[in-house]
């Protein structure tokens, strides 16, 4: 069963082929490929501010320097979490953190609607 939060975040309409391709700029896509990383939306258990979210990522990755490199943006207040650039190893560490309840791969969808 799909969690209620995922149902809210996924578009209620079919995406065109152009929209299914990554909406990230080509230079950013190349950077992710070189790093063997991807962008993930990390959802946390409770309503937390930016500092708490950053601390969660720093705890999971082991240091603030790695967290500063990975952290992209904070979102809320309806959903609580943040976006981060994570390697497979970092993904495993973040997914095991007690304050994290879900991670979702961010494809960077373009705002293109099918007719």
Secondary structure, DSSP 8 states (H G I E B T S, - for coil): ---HHHHHHS-SS-B-HHHHSB-S-HHHHHHHHHHTEEEEEEEESS---HHHHHHHHHHHHSSHHHHHHHEEEEE-SSS-EEEEEEEHHHHHHHHTSTTEEEEEE---B---B--
